[in-house]
Protein backbone atom coordinates (compact mmCIF):
# COMPACT_ATOMS: atom_id res chain seq x y z
CA UNK A 1 0.00 0.00 0.00
CA UNK A 2 1.21 3.51 -0.80
CA UNK A 3 3.40 4.74 2.12
CA UNK A 4 1.78 8.21 1.91
CA UNK A 5 -1.21 6.67 3.67
CA UNK A 6 0.89 5.77 6.71
CA UNK A 7 -0.42 7.61 9.80
CA UNK A 8 1.72 8.96 12.58
CA UNK A 9 0.65 6.58 15.36
CA UNK A 10 2.39 8.61 18.05
CA UNK A 11 0.08 11.50 17.20
CA UNK A 12 -3.00 9.57 18.35
CA UNK A 13 -3.71 8.96 22.03
CA UNK A 14 -6.11 6.18 23.00
CA UNK A 15 -8.82 7.60 25.27
CA UNK A 16 -11.31 4.70 25.33
CA UNK A 17 -11.65 1.06 24.31
CA UNK A 18 -14.77 0.58 22.20
CA UNK A 19 -14.31 -3.12 21.42
CA UNK A 20 -10.97 -4.64 22.41
CA UNK A 21 -11.67 -8.07 20.92
CA UNK A 22 -12.26 -6.43 17.53
CA UNK A 23 -9.42 -3.91 17.93
CA UNK A 24 -11.57 -0.77 17.96
CA UNK A 25 -10.50 2.25 20.01
CA UNK A 26 -11.47 5.88 20.50
CA UNK A 27 -8.42 8.08 19.95
CA UNK A 28 -7.57 11.77 20.08
CA UNK A 29 -5.26 13.60 17.70
CA UNK A 30 -2.59 15.24 19.86
CA UNK A 31 -2.19 18.17 17.48
CA UNK A 32 -5.82 19.07 16.81
CA UNK A 33 -7.57 17.41 19.82
CA UNK A 34 -10.11 15.96 17.39
CA UNK A 35 -11.65 12.58 18.23
CA UNK A 36 -11.37 9.63 15.81
CA UNK A 37 -11.90 5.88 15.76
CA UNK A 38 -8.88 3.61 15.37
CA UNK A 39 -9.37 0.08 14.03
CA UNK A 40 -6.80 -2.70 13.82
CA UNK A 41 -8.05 -5.30 11.32
CA UNK A 42 -6.88 -8.85 10.70
CA UNK A 43 -9.47 -9.55 8.00
CA UNK A 44 -9.84 -6.86 5.34
CA UNK A 45 -9.55 -5.93 1.70
CA UNK A 46 -6.92 -3.16 1.38
CA UNK A 47 -8.24 -2.04 -2.00
CA UNK A 48 -11.63 -1.20 -0.44
CA UNK A 49 -10.10 1.17 2.09
CA UNK A 50 -7.87 2.75 -0.55
CA UNK A 51 -10.97 3.54 -2.62
CA UNK A 52 -12.89 4.93 0.36
CA UNK A 53 -9.88 7.05 1.32
CA UNK A 54 -9.45 8.57 -2.13
CA UNK A 55 -13.20 8.89 -2.84
CA UNK A 56 -15.13 9.42 0.42
CA UNK A 57 -18.73 8.22 0.33
CA UNK A 58 -21.34 10.40 2.09
CA UNK A 59 -23.17 8.37 4.70
CA UNK A 60 -20.05 6.43 5.71
CA UNK A 61 -17.20 7.35 8.12
CA UNK A 62 -14.45 9.26 6.34
CA UNK A 63 -11.09 7.45 6.27
CA UNK A 64 -8.47 9.86 7.68
CA UNK A 65 -5.33 7.69 7.50
CA UNK A 66 -4.41 4.00 7.23
CA UNK A 67 -1.48 1.64 6.80
CA UNK A 68 -0.79 -2.07 6.44
CA UNK A 69 1.86 -3.84 8.50
CA UNK A 70 2.45 -7.43 9.68
CA UNK A 71 -0.75 -8.67 7.97
CA UNK A 72 -2.85 -6.10 9.83
CA UNK A 73 -4.54 -2.93 8.63
CA UNK A 74 -4.64 0.07 10.98
CA UNK A 75 -7.29 2.66 10.15
CA UNK A 76 -7.99 6.12 11.59
CA UNK A 77 -11.51 7.10 10.63
CA UNK A 78 -14.13 9.73 11.41
CA UNK A 79 -15.96 9.31 14.72
CA UNK A 80 -19.72 9.17 14.16
CA UNK A 81 -21.69 10.38 17.19
CA UNK A 82 -25.04 8.66 17.51
CA UNK A 83 -26.93 5.53 18.51
CA UNK A 84 -26.66 2.10 16.84
CA UNK A 85 -29.86 1.18 15.03
CA UNK A 86 -29.84 -1.99 17.13
CA UNK A 87 -30.56 0.11 20.25
CA UNK A 88 -33.14 2.23 18.42
CA UNK A 89 -35.09 -0.90 17.50
CA UNK A 90 -35.31 -1.94 21.16
CA UNK A 91 -37.01 1.38 21.95
CA UNK A 92 -39.27 1.28 18.89
CA UNK A 93 -39.09 3.42 15.75
CA UNK A 94 -41.71 5.41 13.88
CA UNK A 95 -42.79 4.62 10.33
CA UNK A 96 -41.48 7.93 9.02
CA UNK A 97 -38.09 7.19 10.59
CA UNK A 98 -38.03 3.73 8.99
CA UNK A 99 -38.54 5.28 5.57
CA UNK A 100 -35.92 7.95 6.28
CA UNK A 101 -33.31 5.41 7.42
CA UNK A 102 -33.91 3.02 4.51
CA UNK A 103 -33.67 5.95 2.07
CA UNK A 104 -30.34 7.01 3.60
CA UNK A 105 -29.00 3.47 3.31
CA UNK A 106 -30.13 3.15 -0.30
CA UNK A 107 -28.29 6.39 -1.07
CA UNK A 108 -25.07 5.04 0.49
CA UNK A 109 -25.29 1.69 -1.30
CA UNK A 110 -25.97 3.34 -4.67
CA UNK A 111 -22.70 5.24 -4.31
CA UNK A 112 -20.79 2.12 -3.21
CA UNK A 113 -22.19 0.08 -6.09
CA UNK A 114 -21.31 2.89 -8.53
CA UNK A 115 -17.58 2.27 -8.06
CA UNK A 116 -15.72 0.38 -10.79
CA UNK A 117 -15.87 -2.42 -9.86
CA UNK A 118 -18.77 -2.02 -7.39
CA UNK A 119 -18.02 -2.25 -3.66
CA UNK A 120 -20.26 -4.83 -1.95
CA UNK A 121 -20.60 -4.14 1.79
CA UNK A 122 -21.69 -7.71 2.72
CA UNK A 123 -22.33 -7.00 6.41
CA UNK A 124 -25.38 -4.70 6.60
CA UNK A 125 -27.01 -5.16 9.99
CA UNK A 126 -28.46 -2.89 12.73
CA UNK A 127 -25.22 -2.84 14.76
CA UNK A 128 -23.37 -1.52 11.68
CA UNK A 129 -25.83 1.35 11.19
CA UNK A 130 -25.46 4.47 13.33
CA UNK A 131 -28.36 6.91 13.72
CA UNK A 132 -26.86 10.35 14.24
CA UNK A 133 -28.17 13.08 16.52
CA UNK A 134 -29.71 14.60 13.39
CA UNK A 135 -31.62 11.34 12.76
CA UNK A 136 -29.62 10.27 9.69
CA UNK A 137 -28.49 6.68 9.06
CA UNK A 138 -24.74 6.09 8.61
CA UNK A 139 -23.33 2.76 7.35
CA UNK A 140 -20.10 1.66 9.06
CA UNK A 141 -17.68 -1.31 9.19
CA UNK A 142 -16.29 -2.37 5.81
CA UNK A 143 -14.29 -5.33 7.15
CA UNK A 144 -16.28 -7.82 5.06
CA UNK A 145 -16.55 -5.62 1.96
CA UNK A 146 -15.22 -6.81 -1.39
CA UNK A 147 -15.08 -5.74 -5.01
CA UNK A 148 -17.70 -7.30 -7.26
CA UNK A 149 -16.39 -9.67 -9.91
CA UNK A 150 -18.74 -10.94 -12.60
CA UNK A 151 -16.23 -13.69 -13.39
CA UNK A 152 -16.31 -15.25 -9.91
CA UNK A 153 -18.61 -18.24 -9.47
CA UNK A 154 -18.51 -18.12 -5.68
CA UNK A 155 -16.96 -16.13 -2.83
CA UNK A 156 -13.43 -17.20 -1.93
CA UNK A 157 -13.79 -15.93 1.64
CA UNK A 158 -17.07 -16.48 3.46
CA UNK A 159 -17.81 -13.43 5.58
CA UNK A 160 -20.94 -11.85 6.97
CA UNK A 161 -23.29 -12.17 9.94
CA UNK A 162 -25.68 -15.06 10.37
CA UNK A 163 -29.26 -13.95 9.90
CA UNK A 164 -28.26 -11.02 7.66
CA UNK A 165 -25.83 -12.59 5.18
CA UNK A 166 -27.30 -13.65 1.82
CA UNK A 167 -27.14 -17.35 0.81
CA UNK A 168 -24.32 -16.63 -1.69
CA UNK A 169 -22.13 -15.55 1.24
CA UNK A 170 -22.21 -19.16 2.44
CA UNK A 171 -20.77 -20.57 -0.76
CA UNK A 172 -23.94 -20.73 -2.88
CA UNK A 173 -22.70 -18.16 -5.39
CA UNK A 174 -20.72 -14.94 -5.72
CA UNK A 175 -21.52 -11.72 -3.86
CA UNK A 176 -23.06 -8.98 -6.01
CA UNK A 177 -25.03 -5.77 -5.45
CA UNK A 178 -28.04 -8.04 -4.88
CA UNK A 179 -26.22 -9.44 -1.85
CA UNK A 180 -26.56 -6.03 -0.19
CA UNK A 181 -30.20 -5.89 -1.35
CA UNK A 182 -30.82 -9.09 0.62
CA UNK A 183 -29.24 -7.79 3.85
CA UNK A 184 -31.00 -4.45 3.50
CA UNK A 185 -34.28 -6.32 3.20
CA UNK A 186 -33.60 -8.14 6.49
CA UNK A 187 -32.81 -4.82 8.21
CA UNK A 188 -36.00 -3.29 6.78
CA UNK A 189 -37.97 -6.26 8.12
CA UNK A 190 -36.53 -5.71 11.62
CA UNK A 191 -37.34 -2.00 11.52
CA UNK A 192 -40.93 -2.75 10.49
CA UNK A 193 -41.25 -5.26 13.35
CA UNK A 194 -40.25 -2.44 15.72
CA UNK A 195 -42.76 -0.08 14.06
CA UNK A 196 -46.35 0.29 15.25
CA UNK A 197 -48.01 0.53 11.85
CA UNK A 198 -46.89 0.49 8.23
CA UNK A 199 -48.25 -0.12 4.70
CA UNK A 200 -48.62 -3.79 3.78
CA UNK A 201 -46.77 -3.09 0.51
CA UNK A 202 -43.55 -3.01 2.52
CA UNK A 203 -43.97 -6.70 3.40
CA UNK A 204 -43.94 -7.49 -0.31
CA UNK A 205 -40.80 -5.39 -0.78
CA UNK A 206 -39.09 -7.27 2.06
CA UNK A 207 -40.13 -10.60 0.53
CA UNK A 208 -38.65 -9.65 -2.85
CA UNK A 209 -35.41 -8.38 -1.27
CA UNK A 210 -34.88 -11.61 0.66
CA UNK A 211 -35.45 -14.22 -2.05
CA UNK A 212 -32.97 -17.09 -1.88
CA UNK A 213 -32.22 -16.79 -5.59
CA UNK A 214 -30.51 -13.43 -6.35
CA UNK A 215 -32.24 -13.30 -9.76
CA UNK A 216 -35.62 -13.10 -8.01
CA UNK A 217 -34.59 -10.07 -5.91
CA UNK A 218 -34.51 -6.44 -7.04
CA UNK A 219 -31.83 -6.16 -9.71
CA UNK A 220 -30.13 -3.28 -7.93
CA UNK A 221 -30.61 -0.58 -5.28
CA UNK A 222 -32.15 1.78 -7.85
CA UNK A 223 -34.97 -0.67 -8.47
CA UNK A 224 -35.52 -1.14 -4.74
CA UNK A 225 -35.52 2.62 -4.24
CA UNK A 226 -38.20 3.10 -6.91
CA UNK A 227 -40.41 0.55 -5.13
CA UNK A 228 -39.97 2.41 -1.84
CA UNK A 229 -40.70 5.77 -3.47
CA UNK A 230 -43.96 4.40 -4.87
CA UNK A 231 -45.11 3.74 -1.30
CA UNK A 232 -43.99 7.19 -0.17
CA UNK A 233 -45.88 8.96 -2.96
CA UNK A 234 -48.55 11.54 -1.98
CA UNK A 235 -51.26 9.30 -3.43
CA UNK A 236 -50.52 6.51 -0.95
CA UNK A 237 -53.28 6.56 1.68
CA UNK A 238 -51.27 4.48 4.16
CA UNK A 239 -48.63 7.18 4.38
CA UNK A 240 -51.30 9.83 4.98
CA UNK A 241 -52.75 7.75 7.83
CA UNK A 242 -49.34 7.32 9.41
CA UNK A 243 -48.65 11.05 9.13
CA UNK A 244 -51.84 11.80 11.06
CA UNK A 245 -50.91 9.17 13.64
CA UNK A 246 -47.62 10.97 14.27
CA UNK A 247 -49.55 13.92 15.72
CA UNK A 248 -51.38 11.84 18.35
CA UNK A 249 -50.22 13.06 21.81
CA UNK A 250 -48.23 10.91 24.29
CA UNK A 251 -50.42 8.44 26.11
CA UNK A 252 -52.49 7.60 23.03
CA UNK A 253 -49.84 6.89 20.38
CA UNK A 254 -49.58 3.14 21.04
CA UNK A 255 -53.27 2.65 21.97
CA UNK A 256 -52.11 0.85 25.14
CA UNK A 257 -55.14 0.73 27.52
CA UNK A 258 -53.32 1.49 30.80
CA UNK A 259 -51.47 4.43 29.25
CA UNK A 260 -54.72 5.91 27.94
CA UNK A 261 -56.38 5.41 31.34
CA UNK A 262 -53.64 7.55 32.90
CA UNK A 263 -53.50 10.08 30.05
CA UNK A 264 -57.21 10.95 29.95
CA UNK A 265 -57.50 12.37 33.52
CA UNK A 266 -54.06 14.03 33.25
CA UNK A 267 -54.95 15.91 30.06
CA UNK A 268 -58.43 16.70 31.42
CA UNK A 269 -56.99 18.16 34.63
CA UNK A 270 -54.42 20.25 32.73
CA UNK A 271 -57.11 21.55 30.39
CA UNK A 272 -59.44 22.44 33.28
CA UNK A 273 -56.71 24.17 35.32
CA UNK A 274 -55.50 26.26 32.40
CA UNK A 275 -58.85 27.27 30.94
CA UNK A 276 -60.26 28.28 34.34
CA UNK A 277 -57.12 30.15 35.38
CA UNK A 278 -57.72 33.56 36.97
CA UNK A 279 -54.96 36.20 37.12
CA UNK A 280 -55.19 39.30 39.28
CA UNK A 281 -55.86 42.48 37.27
CA UNK A 282 -55.90 40.59 33.97
CA UNK A 283 -59.18 40.30 32.08
CA UNK A 284 -60.75 39.59 28.70
CA UNK A 285 -58.55 38.67 25.76
CA UNK A 286 -55.33 39.20 27.76
CA UNK A 287 -56.54 36.59 30.28
CA UNK A 288 -57.22 34.11 27.48
CA UNK A 289 -53.70 34.68 26.12
CA UNK A 290 -52.29 33.73 29.53
CA UNK A 291 -54.58 30.68 29.73
CA UNK A 292 -53.52 29.44 26.29
CA UNK A 293 -49.82 29.96 26.99
CA UNK A 294 -50.22 28.23 30.35
CA UNK A 295 -51.73 25.24 28.55
CA UNK A 296 -48.86 25.29 26.03
CA UNK A 297 -46.30 25.27 28.86
CA UNK A 298 -47.90 22.24 30.52
CA UNK A 299 -48.06 20.40 27.19
CA UNK A 300 -44.45 21.28 26.40
CA UNK A 301 -43.38 19.53 29.60
CA UNK A 302 -45.21 16.36 28.54
CA UNK A 303 -44.08 16.58 24.91
CA UNK A 304 -40.47 17.23 25.89
CA UNK A 305 -40.12 14.34 28.33
CA UNK A 306 -42.01 11.88 26.12
CA UNK A 307 -40.24 12.91 22.88
CA UNK A 308 -43.33 14.03 20.97
CA UNK A 309 -42.61 14.22 17.22
CA UNK A 310 -38.99 13.24 18.03
CA UNK A 311 -38.40 16.72 19.49
CA UNK A 312 -35.51 15.40 21.60
CA UNK A 313 -33.34 15.15 18.46
CA UNK A 314 -32.43 18.82 18.96
CA UNK A 315 -30.67 18.03 22.27
CA UNK A 316 -27.76 15.54 21.79
CA UNK A 317 -27.80 14.65 25.50
CA UNK A 318 -31.22 13.04 25.00
CA UNK A 319 -29.55 10.34 22.87
CA UNK A 320 -26.88 9.46 25.44
CA UNK A 321 -26.58 5.85 26.64
CA UNK A 322 -26.64 6.90 30.31
CA UNK A 323 -30.29 7.29 31.46
CA UNK A 324 -29.33 10.03 33.93
CA UNK A 325 -27.73 12.06 31.13
CA UNK A 326 -30.77 11.42 28.91
CA UNK A 327 -33.06 12.73 31.68
CA UNK A 328 -30.84 15.80 32.06
CA UNK A 329 -31.09 16.40 28.30
CA UNK A 330 -34.89 16.11 28.46
CA UNK A 331 -34.98 18.54 31.40
CA UNK A 332 -32.87 21.06 29.48
CA UNK A 333 -35.23 20.75 26.51
CA UNK A 334 -38.33 21.26 28.68
CA UNK A 335 -36.84 24.29 30.46
CA UNK A 336 -35.89 25.83 27.11
CA UNK A 337 -39.39 25.29 25.72
CA UNK A 338 -41.17 26.68 28.81
CA UNK A 339 -38.83 29.68 28.98
CA UNK A 340 -39.40 30.43 25.26
CA UNK A 341 -43.18 30.30 25.73
CA UNK A 342 -42.99 32.49 28.83
CA UNK A 343 -40.94 35.16 27.07
CA UNK A 344 -43.28 35.02 24.07
CA UNK A 345 -46.31 35.52 26.32
CA UNK A 346 -44.71 38.50 28.10
CA UNK A 347 -43.80 40.15 24.78
CA UNK A 348 -47.32 39.70 23.40
CA UNK A 349 -48.84 41.20 26.55
CA UNK A 350 -46.49 44.19 26.44
CA UNK A 351 -47.00 44.87 22.73
CA UNK A 352 -50.74 44.24 22.41
CA UNK A 353 -52.16 44.75 25.89
CA UNK A 354 -49.61 47.14 27.42
CA UNK A 355 -49.26 44.89 30.46
CA UNK A 356 -46.16 45.66 32.54
C-alpha positions in Angstrom: 0.0 0.0 0.0 1.2 3.5 -0.8 3.4 4.7 2.1 1.8 8.2 1.9 -1.2 6.7 3.7 0.9 5.8 6.7 -0.4 7.6 9.8 1.7 9.0 12.6 0.6 6.6 15.4 2.4 8.6 18.0 0.1 11.5 17.2 -3.0 9.6 18.4 -3.7 9.0 22.0 -6.1 6.2 23.0 -8.8 7.6 25.3 -11.3 4.7 25.3 -11.6 1.1 24.3 -14.8 0.6 22.2 -14.3 -3.1 21.4 -11.0 -4.6 22.4 -11.7 -8.1 20.9 -12.3 -6.4 17.5 -9.4 -3.9 17.9 -11.6 -0.8 18.0 -10.5 2.3 20.0 -11.5 5.9 20.5 -8.4 8.1 19.9 -7.6 11.8 20.1 -5.3 13.6 17.7 -2.6 15.2 19.9 -2.2 18.2 17.5 -5.8 19.1 16.8 -7.6 17.4 19.8 -10.1 16.0 17.4 -11.6 12.6 18.2 -11.4 9.6 15.8 -11.9 5.9 15.8 -8.9 3.6 15.4 -9.4 0.1 14.0 -6.8 -2.7 13.8 -8.0 -5.3 11.3 -6.9 -8.9 10.7 -9.5 -9.5 8.0 -9.8 -6.9 5.3 -9.5 -5.9 1.7 -6.9 -3.2 1.4 -8.2 -2.0 -2.0 -11.6 -1.2 -0.4 -10.1 1.2 2.1 -7.9 2.7 -0.6 -11.0 3.5 -2.6 -12.9 4.9 0.4 -9.9 7.0 1.3 -9.4 8.6 -2.1 -13.2 8.9 -2.8 -15.1 9.4 0.4 -18.7 8.2 0.3 -21.3 10.4 2.1 -23.2 8.4 4.7 -20.0 6.4 5.7 -17.2 7.3 8.1 -14.5 9.3 6.3 -11.1 7.5 6.3 -8.5 9.9 7.7 -5.3 7.7 7.5 -4.4 4.0 7.2 -1.5 1.6 6.8 -0.8 -2.1 6.4 1.9 -3.8 8.5 2.4 -7.4 9.7 -0.7 -8.7 8.0 -2.8 -6.1 9.8 -4.5 -2.9 8.6 -4.6 0.1 11.0 -7.3 2.7 10.2 -8.0 6.1 11.6 -11.5 7.1 10.6 -14.1 9.7 11.4 -16.0 9.3 14.7 -19.7 9.2 14.2 -21.7 10.4 17.2 -25.0 8.7 17.5 -26.9 5.5 18.5 -26.7 2.1 16.8 -29.9 1.2 15.0 -29.8 -2.0 17.1 -30.6 0.1 20.2 -33.1 2.2 18.4 -35.1 -0.9 17.5 -35.3 -1.9 21.2 -37.0 1.4 22.0 -39.3 1.3 18.9 -39.1 3.4 15.7 -41.7 5.4 13.9 -42.8 4.6 10.3 -41.5 7.9 9.0 -38.1 7.2 10.6 -38.0 3.7 9.0 -38.5 5.3 5.6 -35.9 8.0 6.3 -33.3 5.4 7.4 -33.9 3.0 4.5 -33.7 6.0 2.1 -30.3 7.0 3.6 -29.0 3.5 3.3 -30.1 3.1 -0.3 -28.3 6.4 -1.1 -25.1 5.0 0.5 -25.3 1.7 -1.3 -26.0 3.3 -4.7 -22.7 5.2 -4.3 -20.8 2.1 -3.2 -22.2 0.1 -6.1 -21.3 2.9 -8.5 -17.6 2.3 -8.1 -15.7 0.4 -10.8 -15.9 -2.4 -9.9 -18.8 -2.0 -7.4 -18.0 -2.2 -3.7 -20.3 -4.8 -1.9 -20.6 -4.1 1.8 -21.7 -7.7 2.7 -22.3 -7.0 6.4 -25.4 -4.7 6.6 -27.0 -5.2 10.0 -28.5 -2.9 12.7 -25.2 -2.8 14.8 -23.4 -1.5 11.7 -25.8 1.3 11.2 -25.5 4.5 13.3 -28.4 6.9 13.7 -26.9 10.4 14.2 -28.2 13.1 16.5 -29.7 14.6 13.4 -31.6 11.3 12.8 -29.6 10.3 9.7 -28.5 6.7 9.1 -24.7 6.1 8.6 -23.3 2.8 7.4 -20.1 1.7 9.1 -17.7 -1.3 9.2 -16.3 -2.4 5.8 -14.3 -5.3 7.2 -16.3 -7.8 5.1 -16.5 -5.6 2.0 -15.2 -6.8 -1.4 -15.1 -5.7 -5.0 -17.7 -7.3 -7.3 -16.4 -9.7 -9.9 -18.7 -10.9 -12.6 -16.2 -13.7 -13.4 -16.3 -15.3 -9.9 -18.6 -18.2 -9.5 -18.5 -18.1 -5.7 -17.0 -16.1 -2.8 -13.4 -17.2 -1.9 -13.8 -15.9 1.6 -17.1 -16.5 3.5 -17.8 -13.4 5.6 -20.9 -11.9 7.0 -23.3 -12.2 9.9 -25.7 -15.1 10.4 -29.3 -13.9 9.9 -28.3 -11.0 7.7 -25.8 -12.6 5.2 -27.3 -13.6 1.8 -27.1 -17.3 0.8 -24.3 -16.6 -1.7 -22.1 -15.5 1.2 -22.2 -19.2 2.4 -20.8 -20.6 -0.8 -23.9 -20.7 -2.9 -22.7 -18.2 -5.4 -20.7 -14.9 -5.7 -21.5 -11.7 -3.9 -23.1 -9.0 -6.0 -25.0 -5.8 -5.5 -28.0 -8.0 -4.9 -26.2 -9.4 -1.8 -26.6 -6.0 -0.2 -30.2 -5.9 -1.3 -30.8 -9.1 0.6 -29.2 -7.8 3.9 -31.0 -4.4 3.5 -34.3 -6.3 3.2 -33.6 -8.1 6.5 -32.8 -4.8 8.2 -36.0 -3.3 6.8 -38.0 -6.3 8.1 -36.5 -5.7 11.6 -37.3 -2.0 11.5 -40.9 -2.8 10.5 -41.2 -5.3 13.3 -40.3 -2.4 15.7 -42.8 -0.1 14.1 -46.4 0.3 15.3 -48.0 0.5 11.9 -46.9 0.5 8.2 -48.2 -0.1 4.7 -48.6 -3.8 3.8 -46.8 -3.1 0.5 -43.6 -3.0 2.5 -44.0 -6.7 3.4 -43.9 -7.5 -0.3 -40.8 -5.4 -0.8 -39.1 -7.3 2.1 -40.1 -10.6 0.5 -38.6 -9.7 -2.9 -35.4 -8.4 -1.3 -34.9 -11.6 0.7 -35.5 -14.2 -2.0 -33.0 -17.1 -1.9 -32.2 -16.8 -5.6 -30.5 -13.4 -6.3 -32.2 -13.3 -9.8 -35.6 -13.1 -8.0 -34.6 -10.1 -5.9 -34.5 -6.4 -7.0 -31.8 -6.2 -9.7 -30.1 -3.3 -7.9 -30.6 -0.6 -5.3 -32.2 1.8 -7.9 -35.0 -0.7 -8.5 -35.5 -1.1 -4.7 -35.5 2.6 -4.2 -38.2 3.1 -6.9 -40.4 0.5 -5.1 -40.0 2.4 -1.8 -40.7 5.8 -3.5 -44.0 4.4 -4.9 -45.1 3.7 -1.3 -44.0 7.2 -0.2 -45.9 9.0 -3.0 -48.6 11.5 -2.0 -51.3 9.3 -3.4 -50.5 6.5 -1.0 -53.3 6.6 1.7 -51.3 4.5 4.2 -48.6 7.2 4.4 -51.3 9.8 5.0 -52.7 7.8 7.8 -49.3 7.3 9.4 -48.6 11.0 9.1 -51.8 11.8 11.1 -50.9 9.2 13.6 -47.6 11.0 14.3 -49.5 13.9 15.7 -51.4 11.8 18.3 -50.2 13.1 21.8 -48.2 10.9 24.3 -50.4 8.4 26.1 -52.5 7.6 23.0 -49.8 6.9 20.4 -49.6 3.1 21.0 -53.3 2.7 22.0 -52.1 0.8 25.1 -55.1 0.7 27.5 -53.3 1.5 30.8 -51.5 4.4 29.3 -54.7 5.9 27.9 -56.4 5.4 31.3 -53.6 7.6 32.9 -53.5 10.1 30.1 -57.2 11.0 29.9 -57.5 12.4 33.5 -54.1 14.0 33.2 -55.0 15.9 30.1 -58.4 16.7 31.4 -57.0 18.2 34.6 -54.4 20.2 32.7 -57.1 21.6 30.4 -59.4 22.4 33.3 -56.7 24.2 35.3 -55.5 26.3 32.4 -58.9 27.3 30.9 -60.3 28.3 34.3 -57.1 30.1 35.4 -57.7 33.6 37.0 -55.0 36.2 37.1 -55.2 39.3 39.3 -55.9 42.5 37.3 -55.9 40.6 34.0 -59.2 40.3 32.1 -60.7 39.6 28.7 -58.5 38.7 25.8 -55.3 39.2 27.8 -56.5 36.6 30.3 -57.2 34.1 27.5 -53.7 34.7 26.1 -52.3 33.7 29.5 -54.6 30.7 29.7 -53.5 29.4 26.3 -49.8 30.0 27.0 -50.2 28.2 30.3 -51.7 25.2 28.5 -48.9 25.3 26.0 -46.3 25.3 28.9 -47.9 22.2 30.5 -48.1 20.4 27.2 -44.4 21.3 26.4 -43.4 19.5 29.6 -45.2 16.4 28.5 -44.1 16.6 24.9 -40.5 17.2 25.9 -40.1 14.3 28.3 -42.0 11.9 26.1 -40.2 12.9 22.9 -43.3 14.0 21.0 -42.6 14.2 17.2 -39.0 13.2 18.0 -38.4 16.7 19.5 -35.5 15.4 21.6 -33.3 15.2 18.5 -32.4 18.8 19.0 -30.7 18.0 22.3 -27.8 15.5 21.8 -27.8 14.7 25.5 -31.2 13.0 25.0 -29.5 10.3 22.9 -26.9 9.5 25.4 -26.6 5.9 26.6 -26.6 6.9 30.3 -30.3 7.3 31.5 -29.3 10.0 33.9 -27.7 12.1 31.1 -30.8 11.4 28.9 -33.1 12.7 31.7 -30.8 15.8 32.1 -31.1 16.4 28.3 -34.9 16.1 28.5 -35.0 18.5 31.4 -32.9 21.1 29.5 -35.2 20.8 26.5 -38.3 21.3 28.7 -36.8 24.3 30.5 -35.9 25.8 27.1 -39.4 25.3 25.7 -41.2 26.7 28.8 -38.8 29.7 29.0 -39.4 30.4 25.3 -43.2 30.3 25.7 -43.0 32.5 28.8 -40.9 35.2 27.1 -43.3 35.0 24.1 -46.3 35.5 26.3 -44.7 38.5 28.1 -43.8 40.1 24.8 -47.3 39.7 23.4 -48.8 41.2 26.6 -46.5 44.2 26.4 -47.0 44.9 22.7 -50.7 44.2 22.4 -52.2 44.7 25.9 -49.6 47.1 27.4 -49.3 44.9 30.5 -46.2 45.7 32.5 
